[in-house]
Amino acid sequence: MSIYSHQSMTNHHDTGLFGQLGETFQVWRDRVRQRRELTQWTDRDLHDVGLSWSDIAHEAEKPFWRA
């Protein structure tokens, strides 16, 4: 997983409706990507960060709009 998130690099001065919608869509896309990436981790990766497959399944089953 990337150590940089899109949110940390976003210009938060853009307060327009389209800017906010764009940010929201980007967050949703990032969640989908990150959850897919988690499902590809090996047992060793999970052990290293202290997660189990049930933790991953729980996270991967969430809809993209839920944090």
N, C-alpha and C positions, 0 to 999 in steps of 0.2 A: 504494500500500500504506500501511497505517496505520503511524505511527511508534510507536504504543503496542501492546504485545502483551498478550494476556489474562494471560499468565504474570506479567508485571510488576505487574498490578493484582490478582492473586489473593491472598486471605488464606491464607497458608501455615500458619496455626496450626490449621486444621481437619485433624486427623490420622485421622479416621474413615475406614472403608472406603468408605462412600458418597461422602464428600468427595473422596477420592483418585480414585474412579471418575469422578465428575463432572468433575474437573480433566482427567483423561485424555481423556474424550470431548470436552471443549472444545478441547484441544490438537489432536485429530484433526480436528474441524470446522474449526478455524483453518487447518490445513495444506491441507485440501481447498479452502477458500475462496481462500487465498493462491496455490495452484498454478493454480486456474482464472483468477485475476486475472492471473497472469504470462502466460498464453496470450493475453490480450487486449492486451498491450503492443504498441506500434508499433516499427518499426525504429529510430526516433529514441530512444525510451525505452530500448531495449536498448543502443544505442550509448552513451547517456549513462551507463549504469551498467557498461558493459564486458562485456555478456553477448551471446551469440549465440543463434540459434534452436535450435541443437543443445543448448546449455546448458538452455534452457527445456524442450525435448522430454525431456531426461534427467530433469529435476526433475518435470515433469508426469506422467511415466510411473511414478513411485514410488508404491507403495501408501501410503495415509494413515497407516499406523502406523510408517512409516520416516521418520526425520528427514532 
